[in-house]
């Protein structure tokens, strides 16, 4: 019998009420034998199963679902029991439930899926194969992807060898089936057999070179083998053989972007645009690429088209503002930034607007924008304070910048970013006592803060005679960041201060190899100069000035050393 539970509840309640209204009996021997109420019992187990499942009492839920499935031949109850049993690792009971499920719903692939999972768990590969084969055959009949579902079961197996063995048998049973070979490749890749996975993926492509998933998998396999160029070559071949495939062309375009080949990527997305001129994802990709490439007119067109379509409007408005900013349309950019109302870019738009206002001399207006954002988004107050202080610093208003840092730290006294920023500002203003106080506050809470160690050490080496203390601090920073150019530069500079010229040159050359920063060049040139390598020093300085003609560090070093002051 198959009984719908919803019709049983009133009967159960009536039975319970009747039981409550019965009068008490004088003696037990006069009481009739209790009569089993199958309907009430069924309702009890059905409700108890659902309630237990909702409460996470899976053992109880399993027992109740099994009872309901056995008594009512209900496939849904059998399925729930089977899936809970699989989770609980009740292998024998799970197989019973799954077998009952398969008997009651012979077209349901899931029953065979659960059976296969249990058999694989127990190492019963022949029975696992039979269940997976049943999945595959049902899939073919139903037009679904049973092979891929079988791969999902196999990859979850605890015994890789058993899983691979079963999938190999399936692949041999369907040697001309692309999906079977693809599924086999998925399992092999999941268990680290790169060579086998590539063999099966190539077989899948050979059987059907229009199979997008097989091409994508083959590309992923090459990438996992650290053959990045070959990964892209696979996608290029896939696109050549399937020029109308949107999936493959998008994948190839994204690969080109990841490889910083923006021009080539732009070409791929233009092909996609020609086939689907109003595809918002393609328009967005083209807009981003055109912006990065400096194709301002094209970028402007793509962003405006997105806005006209009502797709990703705020994002399009934000990036269009960047285009207008880059092409000198400052008022247009400001209006667009102000128009970004929603989404994750709203804050970034406000910051860009403030920075642009500051560059056009409207400092007070820029500060008002940032203050408004702090009211609207108090959780972002710290980065907004940092932007405001930086705007003031860059516009020659150091006292006001210091006031902003002070105000921010009154609200957030322990924030490391604020402390570090104020310290760097103090360094620029030669306020060593403020710098040391703030950096030591950071180090008290975080002794391994490499940037604070390096900044304090460098400042002591550069602006005081506390060279040994500076060396200790920088050494600790170098242990934490041994390949960092700034730390290497600091170590070179303190070695120079200590009179260790060979060591200084070594560290400074390493720093210069990693970063063409003008301050590093100034330091390297100075050590070269004092060690008699003046032609090399001049070459280092001149190269730095070519990159940054107004470098204060280089110009000061050249003037001081040439004049002997």
KARAPE-V541043 format. One record per residue. N is the residue number from 1. RES is the residue in one letter. SS is DSSP state (~ for helix, > for strand, _ for the rest). PHI is phi in whole degrees, 0 to 359 (* if undefined). Layout:
# KARAPE-V541043
((N	RES	SS	PHI) (N	RES	SS	PHI))
This chain:
# KARAPE-V541043
((1	X	_	*) (2	X	_	231) (3	X	_	252) (4	X	_	284) (5	X	~	295) (6	X	~	295) (7	X	~	274) (8	X	_	264) (9	X	~	299) (10	X	~	302) (11	X	~	298) (12	X	~	297) (13	X	~	296) (14	X	~	298) (15	X	~	296) (16	X	~	295) (17	X	~	294) (18	X	~	299) (19	X	~	297) (20	X	~	290) (21	X	~	271) (22	X	_	294) (23	X	_	285) (24	X	_	289) (25	X	_	262) (26	X	_	291) (27	X	_	220) (28	X	~	293) (29	X	~	291) (30	X	~	273) (31	X	_	280) (32	X	_	296) (33	X	_	301) (34	X	_	298) (35	X	_	262) (36	X	_	288) (37	X	_	257) (38	X	~	298) (39	X	~	296) (40	X	~	298) (41	X	~	296) (42	X	~	297) (43	X	~	300) (44	X	~	305) (45	X	~	293) (46	X	~	296) (47	X	~	293) (48	X	~	298) (49	X	~	297) (50	X	~	295) (51	X	~	295) (52	X	~	297) (53	X	~	297) (54	X	~	296) (55	X	_	274) (56	X	_	80) (57	X	_	273) (58	X	~	290) (59	X	~	301) (60	X	~	296) (61	X	~	301) (62	X	~	302) (63	X	~	300) (64	X	~	291) (65	X	~	296) (66	X	~	300) (67	X	~	301) (68	X	~	298) (69	X	~	298) (70	X	~	292) (71	X	~	281) (72	X	~	247) (73	X	_	57) (74	X	_	266) (75	X	~	295) (76	X	~	297) (77	X	~	294) (78	X	~	297) (79	X	~	299) (80	X	~	299) (81	X	~	298) (82	X	~	297) (83	X	~	290) (84	X	~	294) (85	X	~	299) (86	X	~	298) (87	X	~	297) (88	X	~	279) (89	X	_	63) (90	X	_	269) (91	X	~	301) (92	X	~	297) (93	X	~	295) (94	X	~	295) (95	X	~	297) (96	X	~	300) (97	X	~	296) (98	X	~	293) (99	X	~	295) (100	X	~	297) (101	X	~	300) (102	X	~	296) (103	X	~	292) (104	X	~	281) (105	X	_	225) (106	X	_	297) (107	X	_	268) (108	X	_	273) (109	X	~	295) (110	X	~	303) (111	X	~	297) (112	X	~	290) (113	X	~	299) (114	X	~	294) (115	X	~	300) (116	X	~	299) (117	X	~	298) (118	X	~	293) (119	X	~	298) (120	X	~	295) (121	X	~	299) (122	X	_	268) (123	X	_	74) (124	X	_	269) (125	X	~	292) (126	X	~	297) (127	X	~	291) (128	X	~	297) (129	X	~	298) (130	X	~	301) (131	X	~	292) (132	X	~	293) (133	X	~	298) (134	X	~	298) (135	X	~	302) (136	X	~	297) (137	X	~	292) (138	X	~	297) (139	X	~	298) (140	X	~	299) (141	X	~	293) (142	X	~	265) (143	X	_	72) (144	X	_	257) (145	X	_	255) (146	X	~	294) (147	X	~	297) (148	X	~	293) (149	X	~	297) (150	X	~	298) (151	X	~	297) (152	X	~	298) (153	X	~	297) (154	X	~	294) (155	X	~	292) (156	X	_	276) (157	X	_	291) (158	X	_	276) (159	X	_	248) (160	X	~	303) (161	X	~	296) (162	X	~	296) (163	X	~	297) (164	X	~	294) (165	X	~	297) (166	X	~	295) (167	X	~	291) (168	X	~	296) (169	X	~	297) (170	X	~	294) (171	X	~	297) (172	X	~	291) (173	X	~	289) (174	X	_	233) (175	X	_	294) (176	X	_	256) (177	X	_	260) (178	X	~	301) (179	X	~	293) (180	X	~	296) (181	X	~	292) (182	X	~	297) (183	X	~	297) (184	X	~	299) (185	X	~	298) (186	X	~	302) (187	X	~	292) (188	X	~	299) (189	X	~	296) (190	X	~	300) (191	X	_	258) (192	X	_	84) (193	X	_	270) (194	X	~	295) (195	X	~	298) (196	X	~	295) (197	X	~	298) (198	X	~	295) (199	X	~	302) (200	X	~	289) (201	X	~	295) (202	X	~	293) (203	X	~	296) (204	X	~	297) (205	X	~	294) (206	X	~	297) (207	X	~	289) (208	X	_	208) (209	X	_	285) (210	X	_	262) (211	X	_	280) (212	X	~	296) (213	X	~	297) (214	X	~	294) (215	X	~	299) (216	X	~	298) (217	X	~	295) (218	X	~	299) (219	X	~	297) (220	X	~	296) (221	X	~	298) (222	X	~	297) (223	X	~	296) (224	X	~	292) (225	X	_	269) (226	X	_	62) (227	X	_	257) (228	X	~	295) (229	X	~	297) (230	X	~	295) (231	X	~	302) (232	X	~	291) (233	X	~	297) (234	X	~	298) (235	X	~	295) (236	X	~	298) (237	X	~	297) (238	X	~	300) (239	X	~	293) (240	X	~	297) (241	X	~	276) (242	X	_	227) (243	X	_	298) (244	X	_	267) (245	X	_	278) (246	X	~	294) (247	X	~	301) (248	X	~	290) (249	X	~	292) (250	X	~	298) (251	X	~	299) (252	X	~	294) (253	X	~	300) (254	X	~	293) (255	X	~	297) (256	X	~	297) (257	X	~	298) (258	X	~	300) (259	X	_	269) (260	X	_	62) (261	X	_	262) (262	X	~	294) (263	X	~	297) (264	X	~	295) (265	X	~	298) (266	X	~	302) (267	X	~	298) (268	X	~	295) (269	X	~	288) (270	X	~	293) (271	X	~	299) (272	X	~	296) (273	X	~	297) (274	X	~	298) (275	X	~	280) (276	X	_	219) (277	X	_	296) (278	X	_	245) (279	X	_	289) (280	X	~	295) (281	X	~	294) (282	X	~	293) (283	X	~	301) (284	X	~	297) (285	X	~	298) (286	X	~	296) (287	X	~	300) (288	X	~	295) (289	X	~	293) (290	X	~	298) (291	X	~	295) (292	X	~	298) (293	X	~	277) (294	X	_	78) (295	X	_	274) (296	X	~	298) (297	X	~	296) (298	X	~	295) (299	X	~	301) (300	X	~	303) (301	X	~	295) (302	X	~	294) (303	X	~	294) (304	X	~	293) (305	X	~	294) (306	X	~	300) (307	X	~	296) (308	X	~	296) (309	X	~	281) (310	X	_	74) (311	X	_	250) (312	X	_	47) (313	X	~	299) (314	X	~	293) (315	X	~	296) (316	X	~	299) (317	X	~	297) (318	X	~	297) (319	X	~	286) (320	X	~	296) (321	X	~	301) (322	X	~	297) (323	X	~	298) (324	X	~	296) (325	X	~	297) (326	X	~	293) (327	X	_	262) (328	X	_	88) (329	X	_	271) (330	X	~	292) (331	X	~	296) (332	X	~	297) (333	X	~	296) (334	X	~	299) (335	X	~	296) (336	X	~	291) (337	X	~	301) (338	X	~	294) (339	X	_	277) (340	X	_	283) (341	X	_	254) (342	X	_	228) (343	X	_	84) (344	X	_	292) (345	X	_	270) (346	X	~	301) (347	X	~	295) (348	X	~	299) (349	X	~	297) (350	X	~	296) (351	X	~	293) (352	X	~	298) (353	X	~	297) (354	X	~	298) (355	X	~	296) (356	X	~	291) (357	X	~	301) (358	X	~	295) (359	X	~	294) (360	X	_	264) (361	X	_	87) (362	X	_	262) (363	X	~	296) (364	X	~	299) (365	X	~	294) (366	X	~	299) (367	X	~	294) (368	X	~	296) (369	X	~	301) (370	X	~	294) (371	X	~	297) (372	X	~	299) (373	X	~	294) (374	X	~	294) (375	X	~	289) (376	X	~	287) (377	X	_	227) (378	X	~	300) (379	X	~	292) (380	X	~	254) (381	X	~	300) (382	X	~	299) (383	X	~	299) (384	X	~	291) (385	X	~	299) (386	X	~	298) (387	X	~	296) (388	X	~	299) (389	X	~	296) (390	X	~	295) (391	X	~	301) (392	X	~	294) (393	X	~	298) (394	X	~	293) (395	X	_	257) (396	X	_	70) (397	X	_	235) (398	X	~	294) (399	X	~	296) (400	X	~	295) (401	X	~	299) (402	X	~	298) (403	X	~	297) (404	X	~	297) (405	X	~	300) (406	X	~	297) (407	X	~	298) (408	X	~	297) (409	X	~	285) (410	X	~	294) (411	X	~	279) (412	X	_	229) (413	X	_	294) (414	X	_	251) (415	X	_	286) (416	X	~	292) (417	X	~	296) (418	X	~	293) (419	X	~	299) (420	X	~	294) (421	X	~	297) (422	X	~	296) (423	X	~	298) (424	X	~	295) (425	X	~	295) (426	X	~	297) (427	X	~	299) (428	X	~	297) (429	X	_	261) (430	X	_	59) (431	X	_	261) (432	X	~	297) (433	X	~	297) (434	X	~	291) (435	X	~	304) (436	X	~	295) (437	X	~	300) (438	X	~	290) (439	X	~	292) (440	X	~	290) (441	X	~	296) (442	X	~	296) (443	X	~	292) (444	X	~	297) (445	X	~	275) (446	X	_	223) (447	X	_	298) (448	X	_	257) (449	X	_	283) (450	X	~	298) (451	X	~	294) (452	X	~	293) (453	X	~	301) (454	X	~	292) (455	X	~	296) (456	X	~	293) (457	X	~	298) (458	X	~	298) (459	X	~	298) (460	X	~	296) (461	X	~	289) (462	X	~	274) (463	X	~	240) (464	X	_	222) (465	X	_	253) (466	X	_	272) (467	X	~	291) (468	X	~	295) (469	X	~	297) (470	X	~	298) (471	X	~	301) (472	X	~	297) (473	X	~	296) (474	X	~	292) (475	X	~	300) (476	X	~	296) (477	X	~	297) (478	X	~	293) (479	X	~	299) (480	X	~	279) (481	X	_	226) (482	X	_	292) (483	X	_	248) (484	X	_	281) (485	X	~	297) (486	X	~	297) (487	X	~	290) (488	X	~	299) (489	X	~	299) (490	X	~	299) (491	X	~	295) (492	X	~	299) (493	X	~	290) (494	X	~	289) (495	X	~	297) (496	X	~	298) (497	X	~	297) (498	X	_	279) (499	X	_	90) (500	X	_	268) (501	X	~	290) (502	X	~	297) (503	X	~	296) (504	X	~	301) (505	X	~	299) (506	X	~	299) (507	X	~	295) (508	X	~	291) (509	X	~	296) (510	X	~	297) (511	X	~	297) (512	X	~	294) (513	X	~	295) (514	X	~	272) (515	X	_	208) (516	X	_	273) (517	X	_	294) (518	X	~	292) (519	X	~	293) (520	X	~	298) (521	X	~	300) (522	X	~	299) (523	X	~	294) (524	X	~	297) (525	X	~	300) (526	X	~	296) (527	X	~	293) (528	X	~	300) (529	X	~	298) (530	X	~	285) (531	X	_	263) (532	X	_	88) (533	X	_	264) (534	X	~	287) (535	X	~	296) (536	X	~	294) (537	X	~	299) (538	X	~	297) (539	X	~	296) (540	X	~	298) (541	X	~	296) (542	X	~	296) (543	X	~	297) (544	X	~	296) (545	X	~	290) (546	X	~	297) (547	X	~	284) (548	X	_	220) (549	X	_	301) (550	X	_	254) (551	X	_	300) (552	X	~	297) (553	X	~	297) (554	X	~	291) (555	X	~	298) (556	X	~	295) (557	X	~	297) (558	X	~	297) (559	X	~	296) (560	X	~	294) (561	X	~	283) (562	X	~	292) (563	X	~	272) (564	X	_	76) (565	X	_	267))
